[in-house]
Amino acid sequence: MSSSRYRAVLEKIDRVHREDPRTERADGVDHPQELLYAERMSAWLAKLGPSASETLRLAVRCQHIRRWAIPRSDFPAGGDGYRAWRTALSRFHAEEAGVILRETGYDTDTVERVQTLIRKEKLRTDPETQMLEDVACLVFLEFYAARFAEKQEEQKTLDILAKTWLKMSPRARDMALEGPLPPDVRSLIDRIVKTS
C-alpha cells in the first residue's frame, strides 16, 4: 500500500479529517475528533487484517468522513431518530469518500466498492464489510464505550454492548477479550459473554 496515489488519497482524507471543529484529548494533546477516530480505525485494521485490501483500508479511513456536518441533534430523539441519523450518515460518508477517491484518480469500480463497504452492505456475507464492522466495534469498545457508559443507565449500556458483541465476528471478539479494554467495559463484556 505504498503507491503514490494511495499516499495522496490518505493525505486528502486526513486533510478533511483535520477540518473537524470538534476536538478530543488523547495522550495529553487535543486532536480533531475524526482524525483521531480514523487513526484508531486504521490501527485496529492493521492488527485485525494486516493484509487488508486497499479498498478496505480506504473505507476504514473514510468511515466517518465529515461526520460533524450531520449532527445527531438534527434528528428526532429516540431509536427511530437515531436510525435515521445513522442511515443519513452512511450515505453521506460514502458520497464524500467517492468525491475524494475520484479526485485522486480511482476508477469507478474501486470507488463503488469503497462506498459499498462504508454503507456496510452485505454485513455477515461480505468478509470485508464484516471486517470493517469488526474494526468499528473494536474501536468503540477500546476508546468510546466507557464514556458512553458514564452517561447511561447500566442496563442500557449492557444492551448496547450486547448488540455490539453480536455484530462482531468470533475473531474480533477474541481480539477484544485479549485487547486493552477499559476495566469497566471489560467487566460488562464478561457479563455479556457469560449470559450468551
C-alpha positions as a Markdown table, in Angstrom:
| # | Residue | x | y | z |
|---|---|---|---|---|
| 1 | Met | 0.0 | 0.0 | 0.0 |
| 2 | Ser | 2.8 | 2.4 | -0.7 |
| 3 | Ser | 1.7 | 3.7 | -4.2 |
| 4 | Ser | 1.9 | 7.4 | -4.6 |
| 5 | Arg | -1.9 | 7.6 | -5.4 |
| 6 | Tyr | -2.7 | 5.7 | -2.2 |
| 7 | Arg | -0.4 | 8.1 | -0.2 |
| 8 | Ala | -2.0 | 11.1 | -1.9 |
| 9 | Val | -5.6 | 10.0 | -1.2 |
| 10 | Leu | -4.7 | 9.3 | 2.5 |
| 11 | Glu | -3.3 | 12.9 | 2.7 |
| 12 | Lys | -6.6 | 14.2 | 1.2 |
| 13 | Ile | -8.7 | 12.2 | 3.6 |
| 14 | Asp | -6.8 | 13.3 | 6.6 |
| 15 | Arg | -6.8 | 16.9 | 5.5 |
| 16 | Val | -10.6 | 16.7 | 5.6 |
| 17 | His | -10.5 | 15.0 | 9.0 |
| 18 | Arg | -8.3 | 17.9 | 10.3 |
| 19 | Glu | -11.2 | 20.3 | 9.4 |
| 20 | Asp | -13.3 | 18.7 | 12.2 |
| 21 | Pro | -14.0 | 21.6 | 14.6 |
| 22 | Arg | -14.5 | 19.2 | 17.5 |
| 23 | Thr | -11.5 | 18.0 | 19.4 |
| 24 | Glu | -10.7 | 15.1 | 21.6 |
| 25 | Arg | -7.8 | 14.9 | 24.1 |
| 26 | Ala | -5.5 | 11.8 | 23.8 |
| 27 | Asp | -2.1 | 11.4 | 25.2 |
| 28 | Gly | -2.2 | 15.0 | 26.6 |
| 29 | Val | -2.8 | 16.5 | 23.1 |
| 30 | Asp | -6.0 | 17.8 | 21.5 |
| 31 | His | -6.8 | 16.2 | 18.2 |
| 32 | Pro | -9.6 | 16.7 | 15.6 |
| 33 | Gln | -12.1 | 14.0 | 16.6 |
| 34 | Glu | -12.5 | 12.4 | 13.3 |
| 35 | Leu | -8.8 | 12.3 | 12.5 |
| 36 | Leu | -8.2 | 10.6 | 15.8 |
| 37 | Tyr | -11.0 | 8.2 | 15.1 |
| 38 | Ala | -9.6 | 7.4 | 11.6 |
| 39 | Glu | -6.2 | 6.8 | 13.0 |
| 40 | Arg | -7.7 | 4.4 | 15.6 |
| 41 | Met | -9.6 | 2.6 | 12.9 |
| 42 | Ser | -6.6 | 2.2 | 10.7 |
| 43 | Ala | -4.5 | 0.9 | 13.7 |
| 44 | Trp | -7.1 | -1.7 | 14.6 |
| 45 | Leu | -7.4 | -2.8 | 10.9 |
| 46 | Ala | -3.6 | -3.3 | 10.9 |
| 47 | Lys | -4.0 | -5.7 | 13.8 |
| 48 | Leu | -7.1 | -7.5 | 12.6 |
| 49 | Gly | -6.4 | -7.6 | 8.9 |
| 50 | Pro | -2.7 | -6.8 | 8.2 |
| 51 | Ser | -3.1 | -7.9 | 4.6 |
| 52 | Ala | -6.4 | -6.0 | 4.0 |
| 53 | Ser | -7.1 | -4.7 | 0.5 |
| 54 | Glu | -6.5 | -1.1 | -0.4 |
| 55 | Thr | -10.3 | -0.7 | -0.8 |
| 56 | Leu | -10.9 | -1.8 | 2.7 |
| 57 | Arg | -8.1 | 0.4 | 4.1 |
| 58 | Leu | -9.7 | 3.3 | 2.3 |
| 59 | Ala | -13.2 | 2.5 | 3.6 |
| 60 | Val | -11.9 | 2.2 | 7.1 |
| 61 | Arg | -10.1 | 5.6 | 6.9 |
| 62 | Cys | -13.2 | 7.3 | 5.4 |
| 63 | Gln | -15.9 | 5.7 | 7.6 |
| 64 | His | -16.6 | 9.0 | 9.4 |
| 65 | Ile | -15.5 | 11.5 | 6.8 |
| 66 | Arg | -17.0 | 14.9 | 7.6 |
| 67 | Arg | -19.3 | 13.4 | 10.3 |
| 68 | Trp | -19.6 | 16.7 | 12.1 |
| 69 | Ala | -21.6 | 18.0 | 9.1 |
| 70 | Ile | -24.6 | 16.0 | 10.1 |
| 71 | Pro | -25.1 | 16.3 | 13.9 |
| 72 | Arg | -27.3 | 13.9 | 15.9 |
| 73 | Ser | -29.3 | 16.9 | 17.1 |
| 74 | Asp | -30.6 | 17.4 | 13.6 |
| 75 | Phe | -32.7 | 14.2 | 14.0 |
| 76 | Pro | -35.5 | 13.4 | 16.5 |
| 77 | Ala | -34.7 | 11.9 | 19.9 |
| 78 | Gly | -35.2 | 8.1 | 20.3 |
| 79 | Gly | -34.4 | 5.0 | 18.4 |
| 80 | Asp | -36.1 | 6.0 | 15.2 |
| 81 | Gly | -34.3 | 9.3 | 15.0 |
| 82 | Tyr | -31.0 | 7.6 | 15.8 |
| 83 | Arg | -31.5 | 5.0 | 13.0 |
| 84 | Ala | -32.5 | 7.8 | 10.5 |
| 85 | Trp | -29.3 | 9.7 | 11.5 |
| 86 | Arg | -27.1 | 6.6 | 11.0 |
| 87 | Thr | -28.7 | 5.9 | 7.6 |
| 88 | Ala | -28.1 | 9.5 | 6.5 |
| 89 | Leu | -24.5 | 9.4 | 7.8 |
| 90 | Ser | -23.7 | 6.2 | 5.9 |
| 91 | Arg | -24.9 | 7.6 | 2.6 |
| 92 | Phe | -23.1 | 10.9 | 3.3 |
| 93 | His | -19.8 | 9.3 | 4.2 |
| 94 | Ala | -20.0 | 7.1 | 1.1 |
| 95 | Glu | -20.7 | 10.1 | -1.1 |
| 96 | Glu | -17.9 | 12.2 | 0.4 |
| 97 | Ala | -15.4 | 9.3 | 0.1 |
| 98 | Gly | -16.4 | 8.9 | -3.5 |
| 99 | Val | -15.6 | 12.5 | -4.3 |
| 100 | Ile | -12.2 | 12.3 | -2.8 |
| 101 | Leu | -11.3 | 9.0 | -4.5 |
| 102 | Arg | -12.5 | 10.2 | -7.9 |
| 103 | Glu | -10.4 | 13.4 | -7.5 |
| 104 | Thr | -7.4 | 11.3 | -6.8 |
| 105 | Gly | -7.8 | 9.1 | -9.9 |
| 106 | Tyr | -9.5 | 6.0 | -8.5 |
| 107 | Asp | -11.7 | 4.1 | -11.0 |
| 108 | Thr | -15.4 | 3.6 | -10.8 |
| 109 | Asp | -15.2 | 0.0 | -9.6 |
| 110 | Thr | -12.9 | 1.0 | -6.7 |
| 111 | Val | -15.0 | 4.0 | -5.7 |
| 112 | Glu | -18.2 | 1.9 | -5.7 |
| 113 | Arg | -16.6 | -0.9 | -3.7 |
| 114 | Val | -15.3 | 1.6 | -1.1 |
| 115 | Gln | -18.8 | 3.1 | -0.9 |
| 116 | Thr | -20.4 | -0.3 | -0.5 |
| 117 | Leu | -18.1 | -1.0 | 2.4 |
| 118 | Ile | -18.8 | 2.3 | 4.1 |
| 119 | Arg | -22.5 | 1.7 | 3.8 |
| 120 | Lys | -21.8 | -1.7 | 5.4 |
| 121 | Glu | -23.8 | -3.6 | 2.7 |
| 122 | Lys | -23.9 | -7.4 | 2.9 |
| 123 | Leu | -22.8 | -7.4 | 6.5 |
| 124 | Arg | -22.2 | -11.0 | 7.6 |
| 125 | Thr | -21.9 | -12.3 | 4.0 |
| 126 | Asp | -19.1 | -10.0 | 2.7 |
| 127 | Pro | -15.9 | -10.6 | 4.6 |
| 128 | Glu | -14.6 | -7.1 | 4.1 |
| 129 | Thr | -17.8 | -5.5 | 5.2 |
| 130 | Gln | -17.6 | -7.7 | 8.3 |
| 131 | Met | -14.0 | -6.7 | 8.9 |
| 132 | Leu | -14.9 | -3.0 | 8.7 |
| 133 | Glu | -17.7 | -3.6 | 11.2 |
| 134 | Asp | -15.3 | -5.5 | 13.5 |
| 135 | Val | -12.8 | -2.7 | 13.4 |
| 136 | Ala | -15.5 | -0.1 | 14.2 |
| 137 | Cys | -16.7 | -2.3 | 17.1 |
| 138 | Leu | -13.2 | -2.8 | 18.5 |
| 139 | Val | -12.5 | 1.0 | 18.3 |
| 140 | Phe | -15.8 | 1.7 | 20.1 |
| 141 | Leu | -15.0 | -0.9 | 22.8 |
| 142 | Glu | -11.5 | 0.4 | 23.4 |
| 143 | Phe | -12.0 | 4.1 | 23.2 |
| 144 | Tyr | -15.6 | 5.1 | 23.4 |
| 145 | Ala | -17.7 | 2.6 | 25.3 |
| 146 | Ala | -16.5 | 3.7 | 28.8 |
| 147 | Arg | -17.5 | 7.3 | 28.0 |
| 148 | Phe | -20.8 | 6.1 | 26.7 |
| 149 | Ala | -21.4 | 4.1 | 29.8 |
| 150 | Glu | -20.8 | 7.1 | 32.1 |
| 151 | Lys | -23.9 | 8.8 | 30.6 |
| 152 | Gln | -26.2 | 5.8 | 30.5 |
| 153 | Glu | -28.1 | 3.6 | 32.9 |
| 154 | Glu | -26.2 | 0.3 | 33.3 |
| 155 | Gln | -28.9 | -1.7 | 31.6 |
| 156 | Lys | -28.9 | 0.5 | 28.5 |
| 157 | Thr | -25.1 | 0.2 | 28.4 |
| 158 | Leu | -25.4 | -3.6 | 28.7 |
| 159 | Asp | -27.9 | -3.6 | 25.8 |
| 160 | Ile | -25.7 | -1.6 | 23.5 |
| 161 | Leu | -22.6 | -3.6 | 24.3 |
| 162 | Ala | -24.6 | -6.8 | 23.7 |
| 163 | Lys | -25.7 | -5.5 | 20.3 |
| 164 | Thr | -22.1 | -4.5 | 19.6 |
| 165 | Trp | -20.9 | -8.0 | 20.6 |
| 166 | Leu | -23.4 | -9.7 | 18.3 |
| 167 | Lys | -22.2 | -7.7 | 15.3 |
| 168 | Met | -18.6 | -8.9 | 15.8 |
| 169 | Ser | -17.0 | -12.0 | 14.2 |
| 170 | Pro | -15.6 | -14.6 | 16.5 |
| 171 | Arg | -12.0 | -13.5 | 15.7 |
| 172 | Ala | -12.8 | -9.9 | 16.6 |
| 173 | Arg | -14.5 | -11.0 | 19.8 |
| 174 | Asp | -11.3 | -12.9 | 20.7 |
| 175 | Met | -9.2 | -9.9 | 20.0 |
| 176 | Ala | -11.4 | -7.7 | 22.1 |
| 177 | Leu | -11.1 | -10.1 | 25.1 |
| 178 | Glu | -7.3 | -10.2 | 24.6 |
| 179 | Gly | -7.0 | -6.4 | 24.0 |
| 180 | Pro | -6.8 | -3.3 | 26.1 |
| 181 | Leu | -10.4 | -2.7 | 27.1 |
| 182 | Pro | -11.1 | -0.3 | 29.9 |
| 183 | Pro | -11.7 | -2.3 | 33.2 |
| 184 | Asp | -15.4 | -1.2 | 33.4 |
| 185 | Val | -16.1 | -2.2 | 29.8 |
| 186 | Arg | -14.2 | -5.5 | 30.2 |
| 187 | Ser | -16.4 | -6.3 | 33.3 |
| 188 | Leu | -19.6 | -5.6 | 31.3 |
| 189 | Ile | -18.4 | -7.6 | 28.3 |
| 190 | Asp | -17.5 | -10.5 | 30.7 |
| 191 | Arg | -21.1 | -10.4 | 31.9 |
| 192 | Ile | -22.4 | -10.5 | 28.3 |
| 193 | Val | -20.2 | -13.4 | 27.4 |
| 194 | Lys | -21.3 | -15.4 | 30.4 |
| 195 | Thr | -25.0 | -15.0 | 29.6 |
| 196 | Ser | -24.7 | -15.6 | 25.8 |
